[in-house]
Amino acid sequence: MSDASSNGARLRQAVKADYLAALGMAAWSFASCEWQVCWCCEKIKPGSLRKIVGDELTAGKIAAHFKNLTRNMPKSAEREQLKDLAEEFATLVERRNSIIHGKPCTGPNGESRLSSAGVIEIPDLEDAADAFAECCSKLNRIFHSFLKTYVPPHVQRAANISLQLTIDARGRPRQLPLSSDVRP
């Protein structure tokens, strides 16, 4: 441990615990929402998590990836819900960025705050945390319903092709007759 941390320097920051609690809840709620997006991406296109983590995608790039994936899904009511949630998440990324990249300042009440376009007060942080949590909840519902059984089109095509092939007695692949080719 460094001398600064062992002496509790973090506890001497000029910010009150209630502000830090609201800030922490907003950060936690966004992180939960962001990872729910990541898991939805993985269900829509297997391998997405590897890309997101391996390329260390920022929240903005994750939002763009999610929007692209949902736009390219087969048409359905659930796709429209996911597209709407992708748009909502992209907007929430901007809101999160204004908080996390905010500059420390002294608010009108004389207390330490963050500011971006304006001073970020506790109700602003609570509203943001609620919005992040609500989006996460919607994503979680669709993840555990529609996406639970969703099979991406490219996986369906590959499964159909593999079901049409078999190995003959000499170890060579041969195509099975499709159901429309079978004659009595």
C-alpha positions in Angstrom: 0.0 0.0 0.0 1.2 3.5 -0.7 1.3 6.1 2.0 -1.5 8.0 0.5 -4.0 5.1 0.5 -2.9 3.9 4.0 -3.5 7.3 5.4 -7.0 7.5 3.9 -6.4 10.2 1.4 -9.6 9.2 -0.5 -11.6 10.0 2.6 -10.3 13.5 2.6 -11.9 14.3 -0.8 -14.2 17.3 -0.6 -17.4 15.5 -1.6 -20.2 14.2 0.6 -21.2 10.5 0.8 -24.7 11.1 -0.5 -23.4 12.5 -3.8 -20.9 9.6 -4.1 -23.6 7.1 -3.4 -25.8 8.5 -6.2 -22.8 8.7 -8.5 -21.8 5.1 -7.7 -25.4 3.8 -8.3 -25.5 5.6 -11.6 -22.1 4.1 -12.6 -23.2 0.6 -11.4 -26.6 0.8 -13.2 -24.9 1.8 -16.5 -22.4 -1.0 -16.2 -25.2 -3.5 -15.7 -27.1 -2.1 -18.7 -24.0 -2.1 -20.9 -23.3 -5.8 -20.1 -26.9 -6.7 -20.8 -26.4 -5.1 -24.2 -23.2 -7.2 -24.6 -25.0 -10.4 -23.8 -27.9 -9.5 -26.2 -25.2 -8.9 -28.9 -23.8 -12.4 -28.2 -27.2 -14.0 -28.7 -27.9 -12.1 -31.9 -24.4 -12.8 -33.3 -22.3 -15.4 -31.5 -18.7 -14.2 -31.2 -19.7 -10.6 -30.3 -18.5 -10.9 -26.8 -15.0 -11.9 -28.0 -15.0 -8.8 -30.3 -16.3 -6.5 -27.6 -13.9 -7.6 -24.9 -10.9 -8.4 -27.2 -11.1 -5.1 -29.0 -11.9 -3.2 -25.8 -14.9 -1.5 -27.4 -16.0 1.7 -25.7 -19.7 2.1 -24.7 -20.3 4.2 -27.8 -18.8 1.5 -30.1 -20.8 -1.2 -28.3 -24.0 0.9 -28.9 -23.1 1.2 -32.6 -22.5 -2.6 -32.8 -25.8 -3.3 -31.1 -27.7 -1.0 -33.4 -26.1 -2.6 -36.4 -26.9 -6.1 -35.2 -30.5 -5.3 -34.5 -31.0 -3.6 -37.8 -29.8 -6.7 -39.6 -32.0 -9.2 -37.8 -34.9 -10.8 -39.6 -38.1 -8.7 -39.4 -40.2 -9.3 -36.3 -41.9 -7.4 -33.5 -39.0 -8.4 -31.2 -36.5 -7.0 -33.7 -38.3 -3.7 -33.5 -38.2 -3.7 -29.7 -34.5 -4.5 -29.8 -33.9 -1.7 -32.4 -35.7 0.7 -30.1 -33.6 -0.5 -27.1 -30.5 -0.1 -29.2 -31.4 3.6 -29.9 -32.3 4.1 -26.2 -28.9 2.6 -25.1 -27.1 4.9 -27.5 -28.8 7.9 -25.9 -28.0 6.6 -22.5 -24.3 6.3 -23.4 -24.3 10.0 -24.0 -25.9 10.6 -20.7 -23.4 8.4 -18.9 -20.5 10.1 -20.7 -21.7 13.5 -19.5 -21.6 12.1 -15.9 -18.4 10.1 -16.0 -16.5 12.7 -18.0 -17.9 15.5 -15.9 -15.6 18.1 -14.4 -15.4 18.6 -10.6 -16.9 21.9 -9.5 -18.5 23.7 -6.7 -22.3 23.6 -7.1 -24.7 26.5 -6.4 -25.2 25.0 -2.9 -21.5 25.2 -2.2 -21.0 21.5 -2.3 -18.7 19.5 -4.6 -20.4 18.3 -7.8 -19.6 17.3 -11.3 -20.6 19.4 -14.3 -20.9 18.9 -18.0 -23.5 21.0 -19.8 -24.6 22.0 -16.3 -24.1 21.1 -12.7 -25.0 17.5 -12.1 -27.0 17.3 -8.9 -28.1 14.2 -6.9 -31.6 14.0 -8.6 -29.9 14.1 -12.0 -27.7 11.1 -11.0 -30.8 9.3 -9.5 -32.8 9.9 -12.7 -29.9 8.6 -14.8 -29.5 5.5 -12.6 -33.3 4.9 -13.0 -33.1 5.2 -16.8 -30.1 2.9 -17.0 -31.8 0.3 -14.8 -35.1 0.5 -16.7 -33.3 -0.1 -20.0 -31.4 -3.0 -18.5 -34.6 -4.5 -17.2 -36.2 -4.3 -20.7 -33.2 -5.9 -22.3 -33.1 -8.6 -19.6 -36.8 -9.5 -20.3 -36.2 -9.8 -24.1 -32.9 -11.7 -23.4 -34.7 -14.3 -21.3 -37.7 -14.6 -23.6 -37.2 -14.0 -27.4 -33.4 -14.2 -27.4 -33.4 -17.3 -25.3 -34.5 -19.4 -28.2 -33.3 -17.1 -31.0 -31.1 -18.8 -33.6 -29.3 -16.4 -36.0 -30.1 -16.9 -39.7 -26.5 -17.9 -40.6 -26.6 -20.6 -37.9 -30.0 -21.9 -39.2 -28.6 -22.1 -42.7 -25.5 -24.0 -41.5 -27.7 -26.4 -39.5 -29.9 -27.1 -42.5 -26.9 -27.8 -44.7 -25.3 -30.2 -42.2 -28.6 -32.1 -41.8 -28.6 -32.7 -45.6 -25.2 -34.5 -45.6 -24.2 -37.9 -44.3 -21.2 -40.2 -44.6 -21.5 -43.3 -46.9 -20.0 -46.7 -46.2 -16.7 -45.7 -47.7 -16.4 -42.6 -45.5 -17.3 -40.2 -48.2 -19.9 -37.4 -47.6 -23.1 -37.7 -49.6 -26.2 -35.6 -49.7 -29.4 -37.0 -48.3 -32.5 -36.5 -50.4 -34.4 -33.4 -49.3 -38.0 -34.1 -48.2 -39.3 -32.7 -51.5 -37.0 -35.1 -53.4 -38.2 -38.2 -51.6 -40.4 -40.3 -53.8 -42.7 -43.1 -52.6 
